Amino acid sequence: MVLKSDQTFYNAKDVSEILGVSVTSAYRVIKRLNEELEAKGYLFIRGKISKKFFDQKLYQ
C-alpha cells in the first residue's frame, strides 16, 4: 500500500487496505464517520474521509 504523506483524505480503497476489509465495507465505515462529522456541523466529502479524523477515530 502506497499512501502519499501529504494526502488529506482517504478514499474507500485506502480505508479498505488499512482495515483489511472490502471496498463496500470501507464505504460503510466512511459513511458512518461522515455522519458523525455532519452531526458536529463539519463539512465532508462523500466517499472520502479526513485522514486526521479517521486516524484519530481508529487509534483512539
GIFENFEN-V749719 format. One record per pair of residues at least 24 apart in sequence whose ideal C-beta (glycine too) atoms are under 10 Angstrom apart, sorted by sequence separation. I is the first residue (numbers start at 1). J is the second residue. D is the distance in Angstrom with one decimal. If there is no record, write none. Layout:
# GIFENFEN-V749719
I/J/D
I/J/D
This chain:
# GIFENFEN-V749719
30/54/8.3
33/57/6.3
29/54/8.6
32/57/9.6
33/58/9.7
29/57/9.3
29/58/9.6
15/48/9.2
11/45/9.4
14/48/8.9
15/49/6.8
9/44/9.5
12/47/6.3
14/49/8.8
19/54/9.9
9/45/6.5
11/47/6.5
12/48/8.1
18/54/8.1
8/45/9.8
11/48/5.3
12/49/9.0
14/51/8.6
18/55/9.2
9/47/9.3
10/48/6.6
11/49/8.3
9/48/4.2
10/49/5.3
15/54/7.1
19/58/8.1
8/48/9.0
9/49/6.5
10/50/8.0
14/54/8.9
18/58/7.6
9/50/6.1
10/51/5.6
8/50/7.0
9/51/6.1
8/51/5.9
9/52/9.5
10/53/9.6
15/58/9.5
7/51/6.0
8/52/8.1
9/53/9.6
10/54/5.6
6/51/9.8
9/54/8.7
10/55/8.9
4/51/9.9
3/51/8.6
